[in-house]
Amino acid sequence: MIKNIKLRLLATIAPLGLMIGAPAQAQTATAAPAPAPAAATVDADPALWVVKDADTTIYLFGTVHVLKPGLSWFDEAVKTAFDKSDELVLEVIQPEPADIQKILGSVIIDRDGPALSQKLPEAERPALAKALTDNGLPAAQFEVIKPWFVALTLSLAPLPKLGYDPNSGAETILTAAAKSANKPIGALETFAGQLAVFDTLPESVQITYLQQTVKDLGKVGETLDKMVAQWAKGDPESLAITMTEGLDAPELRNALLTKRNIAWAEWIDNRLKKPGTVFMAVGAGHLSGKDSVQVQLGTRKLTATRVSY
């Protein structure tokens, strides 16, 4: 069963959480400027790896996209590696708000199928309507939206009330730091490509995802708190277990994790042919577990070494 998928994938397809919300909220959510990091109150030491050859160094840093303010992670070895790097590489570079709206409008509307509520068993429809309404999302407007996007939106909606702030997330802080230091910022994927990962899922998987999201909505804070604690402790093994709990649909794992990790390992292999130092920050879920980027690098006879600090 697919359990709290988006929460676990906040550390896997991290940038989507920053860029999308309800369609009417997307521009507001993405237009906020990146502030300076909040004053540190709690120390965090997330995992960091390095891949290198004679003239190239690539740091691999796993992110959790939405964090509570006051978590000190951009220091020590992470900051040292960032400062040594010539460029920052993220999963995706955030498009302009107008471009986000245009791309979303082209993929999230179901122009052929029945209304969203009709795709669920009759007994489950009131719970969906209540979940949307309770989170300030107009149920009627979501009747024409695809199940995967409704599930994403619902999963993200409670986070501000729980103290999670996108402006405290790792990608936001790293992007602001790179711009301040005039470091080039590159991307492994496009925003449209990340949406396609979800949009190409079979509708049956999308519906199961939505059903479980509604069912587990009350556990959002507990699940994300656990993930962030494991990330902050630098415990990728435990994080992998938490993130993949219930992620047993093969097509979902393959689309969201395995295929992308293989592609990113190939990117690293190719980038090693060019001199320089790169700070590569991707969702922490990609750097943990049996399908991790590090495992895929191993198939290419490349070794990612954990940085001790």
Backbone bond lengths (Angstrom), bond angles and torsions (degrees), N, CA, C in turn:
res aa  C-N    CA-C-N  psi(-1)  N-CA   C-N-CA  omega(-1)  CA-C   N-CA-C  phi
1 M - - - 1.456 - - 1.519 109.27 -
2 I 1.326 116.66 144.53 1.456 121.66 -178.08 1.515 108.19 -88.63
3 K 1.310 116.80 111.70 1.452 121.67 -171.40 1.521 111.07 -115.26
4 N 1.365 116.85 118.29 1.460 121.49 177.20 1.523 111.87 49.58
5 I 1.317 116.62 45.08 1.458 120.29 -173.20 1.519 112.25 -55.20
6 K 1.328 117.45 -50.29 1.456 117.68 -173.28 1.515 112.02 -64.48
7 L 1.316 118.52 -35.71 1.454 119.16 178.13 1.514 110.10 -59.75
8 R 1.324 116.42 -45.51 1.453 118.59 179.71 1.524 110.37 -67.40
9 L 1.318 116.59 -31.16 1.453 119.30 -177.57 1.515 112.93 -88.09
10 L 1.337 117.55 1.74 1.459 118.66 168.70 1.525 108.91 -61.85
11 A 1.303 117.05 -23.20 1.453 121.70 176.05 1.518 111.15 -101.52
12 T 1.301 117.77 10.61 1.456 122.03 -179.72 1.524 110.91 -120.23
13 I 1.340 116.52 -57.67 1.456 119.67 173.15 1.521 106.04 -109.57
14 A 1.297 114.63 67.23 1.454 120.63 -169.78 1.517 115.23 -58.59
15 P 1.334 120.38 -47.46 1.459 118.83 -171.23 1.518 114.62 -62.95
16 L 1.320 119.04 -24.94 1.456 119.37 -178.64 1.517 111.74 -58.91
17 G 1.322 116.26 -34.37 1.458 119.33 -179.44 1.508 112.22 -62.99
18 L 1.332 117.44 -33.32 1.456 121.01 179.23 1.514 111.56 -75.73
19 M 1.316 116.54 -35.09 1.447 120.08 -168.15 1.513 115.05 -91.69
20 I 1.338 118.36 -20.70 1.452 118.07 -175.32 1.506 112.02 -127.86
21 G 1.312 114.25 150.69 1.453 122.51 171.28 1.507 104.25 -149.69
22 A 1.298 119.06 -147.16 1.450 119.66 170.04 1.516 107.64 -61.36
23 P 1.349 118.53 147.76 1.447 119.81 -177.13 1.520 113.22 -49.96
24 A 1.309 118.46 -39.86 1.459 120.81 -178.25 1.516 111.94 -73.60
25 Q 1.338 117.17 -15.36 1.452 120.46 -176.45 1.520 112.26 -100.21
26 A 1.307 117.49 -7.97 1.456 119.85 -170.63 1.513 112.63 -59.60
27 Q 1.313 118.62 -45.36 1.456 120.39 -176.62 1.517 110.50 -66.02
28 T 1.315 117.52 -41.94 1.453 120.31 178.72 1.513 111.15 -61.92
29 A 1.331 115.79 -41.89 1.454 119.80 -175.86 1.513 111.92 -68.58
30 T 1.323 118.38 -26.33 1.449 119.97 -173.98 1.514 113.21 -102.41
31 A 1.307 117.99 -10.07 1.449 119.85 -173.87 1.517 113.08 -86.96
32 A 1.335 118.60 -10.76 1.449 121.04 -175.74 1.523 110.44 -66.56
33 P 1.337 118.47 135.38 1.457 121.18 178.75 1.514 111.12 -71.07
34 A 1.310 116.05 155.83 1.462 120.99 179.70 1.519 109.41 -81.91
35 P 1.335 117.58 117.87 1.457 120.19 -179.04 1.524 110.98 -84.83
36 A 1.322 115.69 171.94 1.456 120.07 172.74 1.522 109.02 -69.59
37 P 1.343 117.63 152.86 1.465 119.84 178.78 1.524 111.39 -56.58
38 A 1.331 115.76 143.71 1.455 120.72 178.41 1.526 109.86 -68.86
39 A 1.318 115.76 156.75 1.458 120.44 177.99 1.527 109.86 -58.76
40 A 1.325 115.73 134.68 1.459 120.74 -175.79 1.517 110.91 -70.59
41 T 1.312 116.38 134.37 1.453 121.39 175.10 1.528 111.48 -127.77
42 V 1.318 117.43 -27.56 1.462 121.75 -178.61 1.522 108.78 -129.37
43 D 1.319 117.25 127.11 1.459 120.99 -178.85 1.522 110.58 -75.91
44 A 1.312 116.06 139.19 1.460 122.87 176.55 1.518 108.54 -136.23
45 D 1.314 116.09 140.19 1.463 121.45 -179.06 1.530 110.32 -130.48
46 P 1.322 117.27 69.70 1.465 119.32 -179.09 1.522 112.21 -65.54
47 A 1.315 114.71 158.39 1.468 120.92 -174.36 1.522 111.78 -69.17
48 L 1.316 114.01 146.80 1.456 122.76 179.22 1.524 108.05 -141.23
49 W 1.334 116.46 136.95 1.459 122.01 178.18 1.520 109.85 -124.71
50 V 1.318 116.31 165.20 1.455 120.43 176.74 1.527 109.22 -139.80
51 V 1.322 115.35 139.60 1.468 123.94 173.35 1.518 106.42 -121.26
52 K 1.307 117.50 132.14 1.467 117.60 -177.01 1.517 112.22 -150.65
53 D 1.323 113.85 158.31 1.458 121.25 168.37 1.522 106.79 -132.40
54 A 1.309 118.11 -158.04 1.461 120.98 -172.70 1.520 113.46 -62.01
55 D 1.323 117.87 -36.07 1.467 119.04 -174.32 1.534 114.01 -130.57
56 T 1.336 117.24 10.84 1.461 120.49 -178.61 1.526 110.12 -136.12
57 T 1.325 115.71 137.00 1.463 121.70 175.89 1.521 108.41 -128.82
58 I 1.324 116.56 128.69 1.468 121.41 177.85 1.526 108.32 -125.39
59 Y 1.336 115.57 115.41 1.461 120.80 175.27 1.524 108.91 -87.08
60 L 1.330 116.53 138.83 1.457 122.61 178.37 1.523 108.68 -114.57
61 F 1.316 115.99 115.70 1.462 121.30 -177.13 1.525 109.03 -122.73
62 G 1.330 116.10 126.47 1.458 120.76 179.26 1.512 111.38 -91.35
63 T 1.310 117.01 132.06 1.460 121.86 -175.80 1.523 111.82 -110.32
64 V 1.341 114.89 155.30 1.458 122.03 161.61 1.514 105.22 -115.86
65 H 1.298 116.23 127.87 1.459 119.92 -166.36 1.523 114.81 -69.75
66 V 1.302 118.26 -47.68 1.463 120.22 -179.32 1.521 109.53 -106.82
67 L 1.309 116.78 126.62 1.455 122.57 -179.12 1.517 109.81 -129.63
68 K 1.319 116.12 162.21 1.452 120.46 172.01 1.525 108.37 -83.31
69 P 1.320 117.86 143.71 1.466 120.04 179.07 1.529 110.85 -59.67
70 G 1.339 115.08 152.89 1.452 120.14 174.27 1.509 115.23 89.79
71 L 1.327 117.79 16.14 1.457 121.40 177.42 1.526 108.05 -102.22
72 S 1.315 116.90 117.55 1.463 121.92 -173.94 1.521 110.76 -88.85
73 W 1.324 116.91 98.12 1.466 121.32 178.55 1.533 112.08 -122.79
74 F 1.334 117.10 -24.17 1.466 119.86 -176.32 1.529 109.07 -89.29
75 D 1.336 114.54 66.63 1.456 121.90 -178.73 1.528 107.64 -155.74
76 E 1.309 116.94 -171.75 1.466 122.48 177.72 1.536 111.21 47.32
77 A 1.323 117.23 -134.12 1.469 120.63 -172.94 1.521 112.46 -62.80
78 V 1.336 117.06 -34.42 1.469 119.95 -179.29 1.522 110.10 -64.03
79 K 1.322 116.87 -47.63 1.468 120.56 -179.65 1.525 110.74 -67.34
80 T 1.331 116.83 -38.68 1.463 120.12 178.23 1.523 110.87 -61.15
81 A 1.331 116.55 -45.17 1.467 120.33 178.81 1.517 110.98 -63.84
82 F 1.325 116.45 -42.10 1.463 120.05 178.89 1.526 110.47 -61.66
83 D 1.317 116.57 -46.01 1.467 120.23 -177.66 1.523 111.87 -64.30
84 K 1.330 117.22 -31.73 1.467 121.03 178.78 1.524 112.19 -74.32
85 S 1.305 116.82 -19.18 1.473 120.91 -171.60 1.516 112.33 -81.15
86 D 1.326 114.23 147.38 1.457 121.02 178.31 1.520 112.10 -85.41
87 E 1.336 116.56 -23.01 1.458 120.11 -176.59 1.521 110.67 -152.82
88 L 1.321 114.90 157.10 1.459 122.67 175.86 1.519 108.45 -108.50
89 V 1.318 117.12 133.28 1.461 121.99 176.21 1.522 108.61 -122.28
90 L 1.337 116.65 122.97 1.458 123.89 -179.90 1.519 109.61 -111.89
91 E 1.328 115.77 173.43 1.465 118.86 173.90 1.520 110.43 -62.50
92 V 1.317 116.22 -42.72 1.458 120.71 -175.84 1.516 108.94 -155.15
93 I 1.327 116.70 147.84 1.460 121.88 173.79 1.523 108.13 -94.08
94 Q 1.306 116.14 131.38 1.455 120.76 -175.68 1.535 111.21 -64.62
95 P 1.330 117.88 123.18 1.468 120.33 176.56 1.530 111.03 -71.19
96 E 1.307 115.44 171.41 1.457 120.86 173.06 1.533 109.08 -67.59
97 P 1.345 117.34 149.83 1.469 119.82 -178.76 1.527 114.07 -51.84
98 A 1.322 117.59 -41.68 1.468 119.58 -179.12 1.527 111.12 -64.23
99 D 1.329 116.55 -36.18 1.461 120.21 178.47 1.529 110.84 -69.28
100 I 1.341 115.90 -37.62 1.458 119.85 177.24 1.521 110.30 -60.91
101 Q 1.330 116.18 -46.60 1.459 120.66 -179.93 1.528 110.96 -59.85
102 K 1.309 115.46 -42.02 1.471 120.01 -178.73 1.529 110.78 -65.10
103 I 1.338 116.50 -45.11 1.459 120.14 -178.81 1.522 110.72 -66.33
104 L 1.347 116.29 -43.97 1.460 119.65 178.79 1.524 110.84 -59.74
105 G 1.321 115.95 -44.96 1.459 119.95 -178.07 1.512 113.26 -60.51
106 S 1.317 115.96 -24.62 1.467 119.51 -177.40 1.527 112.88 -85.73
107 V 1.345 117.80 -12.88 1.465 118.45 -174.30 1.524 115.41 -125.13
108 I 1.328 119.63 -23.20 1.464 118.64 -169.87 1.523 114.77 -90.85
109 I 1.328 117.13 -11.93 1.462 120.18 -178.08 1.526 110.24 -89.48
110 D 1.313 115.70 129.94 1.462 121.88 176.03 1.527 107.77 -91.07
111 R 1.308 116.32 102.84 1.466 121.33 -173.45 1.526 113.15 -88.24
112 D 1.334 117.07 -9.55 1.460 119.67 -173.96 1.523 114.37 -118.67
113 G 1.314 117.13 -31.98 1.453 120.01 -172.26 1.514 113.48 -81.88
114 P 1.329 116.15 178.74 1.465 120.99 175.93 1.524 110.32 -70.79
115 A 1.322 116.99 170.55 1.455 122.01 177.51 1.522 110.29 -58.26
116 L 1.321 115.90 152.06 1.460 120.84 -176.59 1.528 112.18 -53.05
117 S 1.315 117.31 -49.30 1.468 120.00 -176.53 1.523 112.07 -61.91
118 Q 1.333 116.91 -29.83 1.460 120.28 -179.83 1.521 112.25 -70.90
119 K 1.315 117.14 -14.73 1.463 120.79 179.05 1.522 111.80 -81.87
120 L 1.333 116.60 -12.96 1.457 121.41 178.97 1.516 110.19 -101.08
121 P 1.326 117.62 153.32 1.469 119.02 172.77 1.530 109.96 -56.59
122 E 1.307 116.52 146.70 1.467 120.67 -175.14 1.523 112.30 -55.12
123 A 1.318 117.61 -35.94 1.465 121.16 -177.51 1.530 112.53 -68.00
124 E 1.340 117.54 -20.19 1.466 121.04 -176.98 1.526 112.91 -95.68
125 R 1.307 118.07 -9.28 1.464 120.93 -174.72 1.522 113.10 -66.32
126 P 1.339 119.79 -41.06 1.468 118.93 178.65 1.532 112.44 -61.66
127 A 1.332 117.64 -35.91 1.466 120.38 -179.98 1.523 111.02 -66.30
128 L 1.325 116.96 -38.94 1.458 120.19 176.70 1.526 110.69 -63.52
129 A 1.318 116.66 -47.52 1.464 120.39 -179.81 1.522 110.98 -59.98
130 K 1.328 116.93 -41.74 1.465 120.95 -179.99 1.520 111.31 -65.99
131 A 1.345 116.58 -41.87 1.461 120.34 179.97 1.525 110.99 -61.21
132 L 1.320 116.08 -42.16 1.465 119.73 178.61 1.524 110.72 -66.13
133 T 1.317 116.41 -49.86 1.469 120.89 -177.02 1.523 111.19 -62.72
134 D 1.326 117.43 -43.17 1.460 121.13 -179.22 1.519 112.55 -61.79
135 N 1.315 116.72 -24.41 1.463 121.14 -179.89 1.523 112.67 -102.95
136 G 1.335 115.39 17.70 1.460 120.18 175.70 1.504 114.61 71.56
137 L 1.326 117.17 25.15 1.462 122.24 -178.51 1.525 109.06 -111.20
138 P 1.314 118.66 122.66 1.468 121.86 -175.82 1.527 112.31 -68.51
139 A 1.311 116.05 109.97 1.465 121.14 -175.42 1.519 112.42 -56.69
140 A 1.325 117.39 -40.12 1.463 120.54 -176.90 1.528 111.60 -61.83
141 Q 1.325 116.76 -37.84 1.455 119.88 -178.08 1.527 112.41 -70.73
142 F 1.324 116.45 -23.08 1.456 119.99 -178.39 1.524 112.50 -85.76
143 E 1.304 118.14 -2.17 1.464 120.74 -179.23 1.527 112.39 -63.60
144 V 1.335 117.11 -23.48 1.472 119.91 -179.30 1.526 112.46 -103.10
145 I 1.324 116.84 8.08 1.460 121.10 -177.05 1.529 110.35 -97.97
146 K 1.325 115.54 145.34 1.464 120.65 -178.41 1.529 110.98 -67.30
147 P 1.331 116.76 148.26 1.472 120.17 -175.49 1.514 114.64 -56.87
148 W 1.334 118.54 -39.05 1.465 120.26 -176.95 1.524 111.42 -62.42
149 F 1.330 116.67 -38.67 1.459 118.93 -178.00 1.525 111.59 -74.14
150 V 1.319 116.85 -34.91 1.461 120.24 176.14 1.532 109.32 -63.92
151 A 1.325 116.95 -41.68 1.462 120.73 178.81 1.524 111.19 -63.57
152 L 1.325 117.07 -44.06 1.456 120.88 177.22 1.521 111.01 -58.76
153 T 1.316 115.36 -48.69 1.457 120.81 -177.66 1.516 111.75 -61.55
154 L 1.321 116.32 -44.78 1.462 120.54 178.89 1.528 111.56 -63.21
155 S 1.308 117.13 -40.05 1.458 120.52 -178.59 1.518 112.03 -64.47
156 L 1.320 116.49 -33.17 1.456 121.04 -177.68 1.520 113.26 -85.54
157 A 1.322 117.01 -26.95 1.463 121.14 -171.49 1.523 114.60 -56.37
158 P 1.345 120.56 -40.21 1.470 119.26 -176.95 1.518 114.95 -76.04
159 L 1.330 118.71 -12.09 1.459 120.69 -168.46 1.527 114.51 -61.38
160 P 1.338 120.13 -42.72 1.473 118.32 178.73 1.529 113.12 -58.86
161 K 1.326 117.39 -38.51 1.466 120.33 179.20 1.518 111.72 -66.42
162 L 1.329 116.32 -23.31 1.456 121.33 -179.59 1.527 112.50 -90.54
163 G 1.320 116.24 2.92 1.458 120.68 176.86 1.505 115.59 93.60
164 Y 1.339 117.56 4.89 1.454 120.81 179.44 1.521 110.53 -88.47
165 D 1.327 114.79 134.18 1.464 120.89 -172.82 1.531 109.62 -127.28
166 P 1.342 118.35 118.79 1.471 120.10 177.62 1.527 112.92 -55.48
167 N 1.338 117.29 -30.96 1.457 120.26 -179.37 1.527 112.92 -71.65
168 S 1.332 117.50 -10.64 1.459 121.44 174.57 1.526 111.36 -98.57
169 G 1.325 117.10 -2.95 1.453 121.32 -177.88 1.513 112.63 -68.75
170 A 1.333 115.64 157.11 1.456 121.31 -173.22 1.525 112.73 -61.38
171 E 1.328 117.41 -44.20 1.472 119.20 -178.39 1.526 111.79 -61.64
172 T 1.322 116.39 -39.96 1.461 120.18 -179.51 1.519 110.87 -64.25
173 I 1.330 116.88 -45.59 1.462 121.22 -179.92 1.525 110.97 -65.03
174 L 1.325 116.90 -44.54 1.464 120.43 -179.35 1.519 111.60 -65.05
175 T 1.318 116.86 -40.20 1.460 120.18 179.47 1.525 110.83 -63.58
176 A 1.333 116.26 -44.47 1.462 119.91 178.83 1.522 111.11 -62.40
177 A 1.336 116.92 -40.69 1.461 120.67 179.91 1.528 111.24 -66.37
178 A 1.329 116.64 -39.90 1.464 120.51 179.44 1.528 110.86 -65.04
179 K 1.312 116.44 -42.26 1.464 119.59 178.78 1.523 110.98 -64.98
180 S 1.326 116.26 -40.03 1.459 120.35 179.21 1.519 111.36 -63.68
181 A 1.334 116.45 -35.30 1.464 121.11 -179.19 1.523 112.47 -91.98
182 N 1.331 117.01 4.54 1.470 122.14 -179.04 1.527 112.36 58.56
183 K 1.323 115.60 36.17 1.463 119.53 174.95 1.531 109.63 -86.58
184 P 1.306 118.76 138.06 1.470 120.37 173.86 1.522 110.34 -61.87
185 I 1.324 116.25 146.37 1.466 121.78 178.40 1.516 108.46 -120.22
186 G 1.319 116.33 121.97 1.457 121.40 178.99 1.516 110.60 -113.92
187 A 1.332 116.19 173.97 1.460 121.03 -177.76 1.515 110.75 -141.05
188 L 1.324 115.07 147.81 1.459 121.98 177.71 1.517 111.87 -87.05
189 E 1.331 116.60 -26.65 1.457 121.61 -175.54 1.527 109.42 -140.43
190 T 1.322 115.73 174.35 1.457 121.98 174.09 1.525 109.76 -107.70
191 F 1.315 116.62 160.32 1.455 120.92 177.20 1.529 110.51 -59.83
192 A 1.329 116.32 -44.69 1.465 120.29 178.82 1.527 110.90 -61.63
193 G 1.318 116.20 -38.22 1.457 119.86 179.22 1.519 112.31 -66.07
194 Q 1.332 117.04 -37.70 1.457 119.84 178.14 1.529 110.98 -68.07
195 L 1.322 117.35 -39.24 1.457 119.67 175.73 1.525 110.84 -62.24
196 A 1.326 115.75 -37.35 1.465 120.09 -178.49 1.519 112.29 -63.60
197 V 1.339 116.86 -27.81 1.461 119.71 177.13 1.520 109.88 -56.52
198 F 1.337 116.80 -42.22 1.453 121.44 178.49 1.527 111.83 -80.83
199 D 1.329 115.80 -40.43 1.464 119.98 -172.44 1.524 112.53 -67.68
200 T 1.314 116.89 -23.54 1.468 119.80 -179.66 1.529 112.93 -92.23
201 L 1.327 117.57 0.77 1.461 119.67 174.76 1.523 109.88 -65.67
202 P 1.317 118.59 144.25 1.466 119.35 175.08 1.520 110.08 -56.25
203 E 1.330 116.82 144.78 1.456 119.48 -176.72 1.526 111.82 -59.97
204 S 1.317 117.49 -32.44 1.465 119.78 178.98 1.528 111.03 -61.68
205 V 1.334 116.64 -37.32 1.462 120.77 177.76 1.524 110.18 -70.63
206 Q 1.329 116.35 -40.35 1.462 120.22 176.95 1.530 111.47 -59.46
207 I 1.309 116.35 -42.11 1.467 120.80 -178.05 1.530 110.43 -67.95
208 T 1.326 117.02 -42.20 1.462 120.16 176.95 1.521 110.68 -61.27
209 Y 1.305 115.77 -41.36 1.467 122.81 176.44 1.530 109.99 -57.41
210 L 1.328 117.37 -47.55 1.464 121.74 179.62 1.525 111.16 -64.29
211 Q 1.307 116.92 -44.73 1.467 120.36 -179.77 1.520 111.25 -58.77
212 Q 1.326 116.29 -45.56 1.455 119.20 -178.11 1.521 111.76 -71.07
213 T 1.336 116.76 -33.46 1.461 120.13 176.87 1.517 110.54 -61.01
214 V 1.323 116.72 -46.67 1.472 120.77 178.42 1.525 110.33 -60.94
215 K 1.308 116.26 -43.95 1.462 121.22 -177.58 1.525 111.82 -62.86
216 D 1.334 117.31 -39.21 1.461 121.45 -172.55 1.523 113.81 -100.69
217 L 1.316 117.81 11.81 1.452 120.54 -173.92 1.529 112.20 -58.94
218 G 1.310 117.16 -32.92 1.459 120.67 -179.92 1.524 113.84 -70.94
219 K 1.332 117.05 -11.57 1.466 121.28 -178.52 1.529 112.32 -100.18
220 V 1.320 116.64 7.28 1.461 121.02 -175.50 1.520 111.64 -54.22
221 G 1.327 116.99 -53.08 1.454 120.29 -176.29 1.510 112.98 -61.86
222 E 1.325 116.77 -44.35 1.466 121.61 -179.14 1.527 110.99 -61.05
223 T 1.328 116.33 -44.94 1.461 120.41 -177.73 1.521 111.64 -66.91
224 L 1.326 116.88 -46.78 1.460 119.63 -177.84 1.525 111.08 -68.89
225 D 1.316 117.90 -37.91 1.467 120.38 176.28 1.530 110.62 -57.97
226 K 1.325 116.46 -42.31 1.467 120.94 179.87 1.520 111.22 -64.13
227 M 1.345 116.27 -44.42 1.453 120.59 179.12 1.514 111.57 -60.85
228 V 1.332 116.53 -46.67 1.460 120.51 -177.51 1.522 110.89 -64.97
229 A 1.329 117.52 -38.56 1.465 120.76 178.59 1.528 110.65 -62.37
230 Q 1.332 116.86 -41.72 1.469 120.17 179.29 1.522 110.73 -68.31
231 W 1.307 116.99 -39.32 1.468 121.56 177.55 1.522 109.81 -63.50
232 A 1.335 117.16 -45.60 1.461 121.60 -177.63 1.523 112.23 -64.60
233 K 1.330 116.95 -29.43 1.462 121.64 178.83 1.528 111.98 -81.70
234 G 1.312 117.09 -5.72 1.460 119.37 -176.68 1.503 111.98 67.83
235 D 1.331 116.65 44.00 1.470 122.55 -175.76 1.524 109.52 -117.56
236 P 1.340 117.81 75.74 1.465 119.87 -177.01 1.518 113.49 -65.46
237 E 1.328 117.87 -26.67 1.460 120.04 -179.91 1.531 110.43 -65.26
238 S 1.327 116.82 -48.49 1.466 120.27 178.30 1.518 110.96 -67.09
239 L 1.328 116.53 -38.40 1.460 120.54 178.98 1.519 110.76 -61.02
240 A 1.332 116.86 -39.76 1.459 120.60 179.33 1.521 110.83 -61.28
241 I 1.327 116.52 -40.86 1.460 120.36 179.92 1.524 110.46 -65.36
242 T 1.322 116.88 -45.90 1.462 121.03 -179.39 1.519 111.44 -63.22
243 M 1.315 116.49 -42.66 1.452 120.49 -174.95 1.511 113.17 -72.01
244 T 1.313 117.20 -30.72 1.462 119.29 -175.67 1.519 112.51 -100.32
245 E 1.324 117.79 5.77 1.454 120.93 174.56 1.519 109.22 -58.29
246 G 1.307 116.76 119.46 1.457 120.07 178.28 1.514 114.63 81.77
247 L 1.347 117.64 -4.42 1.460 119.99 -179.65 1.526 108.35 -87.03
248 D 1.349 115.05 65.51 1.457 119.14 -172.51 1.527 113.18 -106.69
249 A 1.321 117.79 7.68 1.458 120.37 174.95 1.527 107.75 -80.82
250 P 1.334 119.19 113.69 1.469 120.94 -174.31 1.519 113.24 -56.30
251 E 1.347 117.19 -40.75 1.458 118.87 -178.05 1.520 111.84 -66.69
252 L 1.332 116.46 -29.96 1.458 120.14 179.19 1.519 111.07 -73.53
253 R 1.334 116.41 -47.80 1.462 120.15 178.17 1.524 110.71 -60.31
254 N 1.317 117.04 -43.68 1.455 120.42 -178.22 1.529 111.20 -63.25
255 A 1.349 116.50 -43.24 1.458 120.35 -177.34 1.520 112.35 -71.15
256 L 1.329 116.17 -43.55 1.461 120.03 -172.44 1.522 113.17 -84.98
257 L 1.322 117.28 -29.33 1.451 119.81 -174.99 1.528 113.08 -118.33
258 T 1.330 117.03 -68.15 1.460 120.44 -166.44 1.528 113.39 -58.82
259 K 1.311 117.31 -52.26 1.470 120.09 -177.03 1.521 111.62 -60.23
260 R 1.309 116.02 -40.54 1.460 119.51 -177.97 1.523 111.26 -72.50
261 N 1.329 116.86 -37.90 1.465 119.66 178.19 1.527 111.36 -64.27
262 I 1.327 116.43 -38.25 1.468 120.26 176.12 1.526 110.28 -62.20
263 A 1.328 116.24 -44.04 1.465 120.53 -179.61 1.528 111.31 -64.04
264 W 1.318 116.27 -38.96 1.462 119.53 -178.14 1.523 111.65 -73.10
265 A 1.324 117.24 -33.34 1.466 120.11 174.58 1.528 109.89 -63.80
266 E 1.328 116.00 -38.91 1.468 119.72 176.21 1.525 110.36 -63.95
267 W 1.343 116.62 -40.22 1.472 120.29 178.22 1.523 110.24 -60.42
268 I 1.335 116.83 -45.06 1.462 120.72 179.79 1.526 110.73 -62.21
269 D 1.317 116.02 -44.56 1.465 121.12 179.09 1.526 110.12 -57.05
270 N 1.322 116.78 -45.43 1.463 120.32 179.66 1.531 111.64 -68.91
271 R 1.330 116.61 -37.55 1.476 119.98 -177.62 1.518 111.36 -67.71
272 L 1.330 117.31 -27.39 1.460 120.54 178.26 1.529 112.83 -65.01
273 K 1.307 116.20 -14.42 1.459 119.99 178.68 1.526 112.15 -79.47
274 K 1.337 115.86 -8.27 1.456 121.36 -179.46 1.528 108.99 -116.17
275 P 1.329 119.11 130.46 1.465 120.80 -178.50 1.536 111.69 -63.18
276 G 1.325 115.28 155.26 1.456 120.34 175.30 1.513 112.03 134.32
277 T 1.335 115.12 178.81 1.466 121.68 179.65 1.520 108.58 -125.99
278 V 1.323 116.13 128.46 1.461 123.01 -173.90 1.530 109.82 -122.63
279 F 1.320 116.30 136.23 1.467 122.00 171.21 1.518 106.43 -105.33
280 M 1.331 116.31 108.26 1.463 122.70 -175.47 1.525 108.62 -105.61
281 A 1.319 117.28 116.62 1.463 122.41 -177.19 1.518 109.74 -116.87
282 V 1.333 115.55 116.95 1.466 121.09 -179.58 1.524 108.40 -133.70
283 G 1.316 116.67 165.98 1.446 120.94 179.42 1.522 111.71 -51.69
284 A 1.345 116.33 135.17 1.460 121.11 -174.32 1.525 112.66 -59.31
285 G 1.325 117.62 -24.87 1.453 120.60 178.50 1.510 113.06 -63.72
286 H 1.329 116.58 -23.80 1.460 120.31 179.16 1.526 112.28 -78.56
287 L 1.330 116.40 -15.40 1.466 120.72 -177.40 1.525 111.39 -110.87
288 S 1.324 116.23 23.49 1.461 120.78 177.73 1.525 109.07 -144.51
289 G 1.317 115.62 152.84 1.457 119.52 175.67 1.515 114.64 91.15
290 K 1.336 114.59 178.92 1.471 121.52 -171.19 1.523 113.45 -71.56
291 D 1.333 118.19 -18.43 1.462 120.34 -179.29 1.523 111.99 -107.67
292 S 1.319 117.77 17.69 1.459 121.48 -170.95 1.528 113.60 -61.57
293 V 1.316 114.53 163.23 1.462 120.23 174.82 1.529 110.09 -57.82
294 Q 1.337 116.81 -39.71 1.467 119.57 -179.59 1.530 111.54 -61.84
295 V 1.334 116.35 -40.26 1.466 120.38 177.40 1.529 109.80 -63.20
296 Q 1.314 116.78 -43.15 1.464 120.41 179.71 1.528 111.19 -66.02
297 L 1.337 116.84 -34.45 1.466 119.58 175.48 1.521 110.57 -62.87
298 G 1.344 116.18 -36.57 1.454 120.40 179.12 1.520 112.90 -59.91
299 T 1.332 116.84 -33.20 1.465 119.96 178.24 1.525 111.29 -69.19
300 R 1.331 115.56 -15.58 1.464 121.36 177.26 1.533 111.43 -103.15
301 K 1.341 115.02 13.23 1.459 121.54 -179.41 1.532 112.34 61.02
302 L 1.331 115.45 34.62 1.460 122.28 175.04 1.520 108.74 -114.87
303 T 1.317 116.90 145.50 1.456 121.10 -176.31 1.526 110.82 -119.35
304 A 1.333 116.03 127.27 1.459 121.69 172.62 1.518 107.81 -98.58
305 T 1.319 117.69 119.67 1.460 123.16 -176.29 1.515 110.27 -101.53
306 R 1.323 116.97 131.12 1.460 121.58 178.32 1.528 109.16 -67.44
307 V 1.327 116.48 133.19 1.469 121.84 177.92 1.524 107.70 -86.83
308 S 1.316 117.17 122.91 1.456 122.42 -179.86 1.523 109.76 -84.86
309 Y 1.334 115.13 133.91 1.472 119.26 173.79 1.514 109.72 -164.11
